[in-house]
Amino acid sequence: MLETDALAVRMGVQDILRGVSIRVPVGGVVCVLGANGVGKTSLMRTISGIYQPSAGQVRFEGQVISGLPTHVIVGRGLAQAPEGRQIFSNMSVRENLLLGAITQTGAAARHIDDTLAAMLQRFPILAERIGQQAGSLSGGEQQMLCIARALMSRPKLLLLDEPSLGLAPKVVARIFQLIAEIRAGGTSILIVEQNVRAALKVADHGYVMEGGRVIIEGPAAMLRDDPRIQAAYLGGHAG
């Protein structure tokens, strides 16, 4: 469904991404792992059209989307829940959700109310807070709103950038349960995460980044057992 081919991004004199190639299959969950500042969020922003590549391509369903405006990319079926949630705090929960459907046209636009109802069923806490200002929600509720807003565009591929960041363990568990439910509904998912243990539990395949490059990749089960991953991220020993 999604391919990045030797993707490079330069900001001024700094190379942020250096030849990054990843693949997300239809119906799959793929995670991109690594410490803070290795280029994970830059990769997501480039896929979404916020950053433009200095080399390489992004392909979605076989078509090159590099260089397209972000709203066009969303309209093609790719939506992102960004790092740090970035909700519209002075607007209501309902208004935030409806903004997620702003690119819907034709038959999809006629079913926005149905999509909203489905989101409120999947995220019952948002139904309870529907008229409330989004900025008054807890951190976990804001993250659920951010994910639900992205799903309002009915994406084929959902990008989740650090969905567990700053959340309590119980909330993190619920967020990753939701990720599994979304995948079961047929949506492909690309996750950027520092919570390596949680990400590898829900993912099929993973990529580890360092210094703007992919340094390790493989099936999630293999990465969980990799001594380098255990030593760096899972509290194990390299042996």
Secondary structure, DSSP 8 states (H G I E B T S, - for coil): -EEEEEEEEEETTEEEEEEEEEEE-TT-EEEEE--TTSSHHHHHHHHTTSS--SEEEEEETTEE-TTS-HHHHHHTTEEEE-TT----TTSBHHHHHHHTTTT--HHHHTTHHHHHHHHHHHSHHHHHTTTSBGGGS-HHHHHHHHHHHHHTT--SEEEEESTTTT--HHHHHHHHHHHHHHHHTT-EEEEEES-HHHHHHH-SEEEEEETTEEEEEEEHHHHHH-HHHHHHHSS----
